[in-house]
Amino acid sequence: MAHPKRKISKQRRDKRRTHYKASVPTVAVCSNCGASVQYHRVCPECGYYRGKLAVEKEIAS
């Protein structure tokens, strides 16, 4: 089995692993209230998901 001749430092190892790009989550418009909503999530404003009430929101008084 092959063995490394020299130890690779943590800094050099970590530099090699940083060449990726994090993707921005896709944002859609809520069909019920028009707010911005992340895909496959319940709308934080009205509580609807795919046209149906998923979470009942409290009315602040």
C-alpha positions in Angstrom: 0.0 0.0 0.0 1.2 3.5 -0.8 2.3 5.8 2.0 2.7 9.6 1.9 6.3 10.9 2.0 5.3 14.0 4.0 2.5 15.0 6.3 -0.1 17.3 4.6 -0.9 20.1 7.0 -4.4 20.8 8.1 -4.3 24.2 6.3 -3.3 22.7 3.0 -5.9 19.9 3.3 -8.7 22.3 4.2 -7.7 24.6 1.3 -8.1 21.7 -1.1 -11.6 21.0 0.2 -13.0 24.5 -0.1 -13.6 24.7 -3.8 -17.3 24.2 -3.8 -20.1 26.6 -4.2 -23.1 26.5 -1.9 -26.4 26.8 -3.8 -29.0 29.4 -2.9 -32.4 27.8 -2.1 -35.1 28.2 -4.7 -37.8 30.7 -3.7 -41.4 30.7 -5.1 -44.5 32.9 -4.6 -47.3 31.6 -2.3 -50.4 31.0 -4.4 -52.6 32.0 -1.5 -51.1 35.3 -0.1 -48.3 36.1 -2.6 -45.4 36.0 0.0 -42.0 34.6 -0.8 -41.8 30.9 0.2 -39.0 28.4 -0.1 -39.9 25.4 -2.2 -41.5 22.4 -0.4 -42.2 24.4 2.7 -45.3 25.8 4.4 -45.9 29.5 3.8 -44.7 31.3 7.0 -47.3 34.1 6.4 -50.6 32.2 5.9 -49.8 28.6 6.7 -50.8 27.2 3.3 -49.0 24.5 1.4 -50.0 23.5 -2.2 -53.3 25.3 -1.9 -54.4 23.6 1.4 -54.2 24.9 5.0 -51.3 23.0 6.6 -50.7 25.1 9.8 -53.4 27.2 11.4 -52.0 30.6 12.3 -52.9 32.5 15.5 -54.4 36.0 15.1 -52.3 38.5 17.0 -54.5 40.9 19.0 
